[in-house]
Amino acid sequence: MQIGNALTVFFILLAVPALSADLPPDAAVNPAAPNKTLEPKVVVNSGRLEWMPFKLDLTAWPTLGYDDKRPTAKPRKVKLSQPLNGDPARGKEIAQNPVKGYCVVCHEIPGEEWPGTVGLSLMHFKEHKYPDGAVFQQIFDARVTNPNTVMPPFGTNRILTEQEIRDLVAYLQSIE
């Protein structure tokens, strides 16, 4: 994994849907780029970044800039209907995917070379015996239990589908 990709994902994951298109002046946007949004790429041994077109148009999402005053979605409490029916293999793919979940940007997960240190370690997750519903809620919208969290509300913001969250829960619950 490249550091530039990790930075991109971090910015993506902390984004939340916006109701307007008024972008702040420091947004990583180029209207002439295919998807408008730019991603940083580390130029090895140079101390600088290059800005490349990103795969998705993220201009509808607020940035982390102080000048971005666009509103965010309200926290949303959900209840997991059973059975879980999640696929741990698909969950692992989502956890490592730079466009969808990419848990490794903030969390330590098995097999990853560049783990994040912002979130809790997810190593040996199964030992904690968290209820599936609590893990599902945490991924769907952690602001319900912690209003000051920096964890993105993946379900509320439609970053992940309900099935993708179920798959992530199944993966996390399988980590020995």
N, C-alpha and C positions, 0 to 999 in steps of 0.2 A: 504494500500500500504506500502511495506517495503522500508526503506531508501536505502537498497542495490539495489533494483529494480530501484529506481529513479536514482541512480548513473549510473547503466548500461544503462538505457534509455538515459540519458544525453550524455553519450559517443557515443551511437548509433546515436542519432539525429544529432550530430555535425559532424558525419562522412560523407565523400563524396567519390565517386568511384575513384579508383586508376587504373593506367595503368600498374603498376608493382607489384610484390609480395615481394619486398625487405622490410621486416618489421624492424622497429627500435628496438633496444634492450629492450626498456621499454614497448613494446606492451603486452597486456594481452592475451598471446597466449601460448598454450601447444599443440605441434604437435601431441601428443598422445591422446588428448581429442577427443571425437567423431566429434565435429564441429570446433576444433582447438581454438575457441574463448572462453575466460573465462569471468565470471561475478563476481563482488564482492558481498558477502553476509555478512551483519553485524552480528557479533557474539555478541549477547545482553550482555550488562554489562561487556564487556571485553576490549573495546577500540581497537579491531582489526577486520580485515576482513578475510574471507575465500574466496578462489577463486574456483568457481564451473564452470563446463562446461555450456556454453550458448546454447540456442536452435538453433542458426543460426551461420553459418561460416561468420564472418565479416572481415576475413583477407585480402580481396580485397579492403578494405576501409582504408584510412589513419586514424591514431589515432590523439589525441590531443598533442602528444609528440613533443617537439622541434626537435628531431632527425628524425622525419618522413618528408622526403622531396619529397614524391610522389606527382605528379601533381593532380590538381582538375579540374573538369569540368568547362567550362566557363559559366558565367551567361546567362540564356536563357529567352528571352521575349516571352510571349505567349498571345494569344487573346482567350478569352472565347467565344465559340459559344453558342448562346441561343437556346432554353430555358435551364435553369440550370439543371433541372431534377435530383436534388440531394435529397437524403433521409436523413432528419435530425436525425432519429433514428440510422441509420448506421453511420452517421457523429459523433454522440455522442460516439458510440462504438469505433470508430477510435481514437477520441480525448483522450480516456481513455485506449487505448490498449498499453501495454508495448513494443510491437515489431514494431508496425506501426507508428502511429502519436504521441500519448501520449503527447498532448499539455500541460497537467498539470505539467509536469516536469519544464517548463519555465513560464507557464501562470496560472493565477487564473481563474478557470472555476467553474460553479455552481456544488455543490454537492461533491466536492473533499476535502479531509481532509488535504492533504499535498501540497498545491499549490506552484508553483515556483514563483520566484520574478525577474527572468531575463527579461522576456518579459512583455508586457503590460497586464493589467487585461482584461480578456475577458468577465467579468461580464457586463450585460446590453448591450451587443454588438449591439443588434438590434437598440438601441437608436441613434447610430452614423450614421445609414443609409448609410454605405459605399456601393458603387456599387459592385455587384457580381463580375464583372471582376477584380476590384482592389483587392478584397479579394482572388480571385483565383490566381492572379499573386503573391501576397504576400506568399501564401502557396507554389505555384509551384516553385518560385525562388525569394526570397526577395532581393537578391543581385542586381537585376535590378534597384530597387529604392533606395537601401542603400548598397553600396559596402562593408561597414564595419559591416554589420549585423552578428550576430552569429546564426541567424535562419537558420536551414538547408534548402537547396534547395530540397524540397521533391519531386517535379516533375522532375527536371533536373537529379537528382540522382536516379530516379526510386524507391524511398522509398515508394511512394504512386502512384497509378494509377490515370489517369485523373478522372475516376468515383469516386474514393475515395476522391479526392480533391473536386469534386462537392458535395459529401455528407458532407464533412466538412464545406464547404461554407454554405450549407443549414442549418446545425446545428448552426453554428455561427450566421447566420442571424435570427435564431429563439430564441436566448437567450434574454429574456426580462429583 
